[in-house]
Amino acid sequence: MPYITDLFLPICNSENGDFIHLPFQGALADQPYMTMQVLILIQTAYKQVLSDKAEKMKAKIGSGRTRGHARRRR
């Protein structure tokens, strides 16, 4: 049996975690309930990781700019 991440990663957009397509044929209502619950749980965790990484990058860039501007003013 494949890992659930093997099912999640090919069907989602790696930049934001949104579903590109569904794992099975049909509309959202036609998807197996438990499969979608697990995928949505993984999607939520994936989006949180992306958000945390973005915040760390903003903090890193922000702190770097402050020091960079201070050097230029001297």
C-alpha positions in Angstrom: 0.0 0.0 0.0 1.4 3.4 -0.9 2.0 6.1 1.6 -0.6 8.8 1.8 2.1 11.4 0.9 2.7 9.5 -2.3 -0.9 10.3 -3.1 -0.9 13.9 -1.8 2.2 15.3 -3.5 1.4 14.5 -7.1 -2.1 16.1 -6.8 -1.2 19.3 -5.1 0.6 22.5 -6.1 4.0 22.4 -4.3 4.0 26.2 -3.9 0.8 26.6 -1.9 -0.6 23.1 -1.2 -3.8 23.6 -3.1 -5.2 20.6 -4.9 -4.5 20.6 -8.7 -6.8 17.6 -9.3 -8.6 15.1 -7.1 -7.2 11.6 -6.5 -10.2 9.7 -8.0 -12.5 10.4 -11.0 -15.5 12.6 -10.3 -16.3 15.7 -8.3 -15.3 16.5 -4.8 -18.5 14.9 -3.5 -17.6 11.7 -5.3 -14.3 11.3 -3.5 -13.9 8.7 -0.7 -14.7 10.5 2.5 -11.9 9.1 4.6 -9.3 9.6 1.9 -10.3 13.3 1.5 -10.2 13.8 5.3 -6.7 12.5 5.5 -5.6 14.5 2.4 -7.1 17.7 3.9 -5.3 17.0 7.2 -2.0 16.6 5.3 -2.8 19.7 3.2 -3.4 21.8 6.4 -0.1 20.7 7.9 1.7 21.3 4.5 0.3 24.8 4.3 1.4 25.5 7.9 4.9 24.4 7.1 4.9 26.7 4.0 3.6 29.6 6.2 6.3 29.0 8.8 9.0 29.0 6.1 7.7 32.2 4.6 7.7 33.9 8.1 11.3 32.8 8.7 12.4 34.1 5.3 10.6 37.4 6.0 12.3 37.7 9.3 15.7 36.8 7.8 15.3 39.3 5.0 14.0 42.0 7.3 16.9 41.7 9.7 19.4 41.7 6.9 17.9 44.8 5.3 18.2 46.7 8.6 21.9 46.0 8.9 22.5 46.6 5.2 20.8 50.1 5.3 22.8 51.0 8.5 26.1 50.2 6.7 25.2 52.3 3.7 24.3 55.4 5.8 27.8 55.6 7.4 
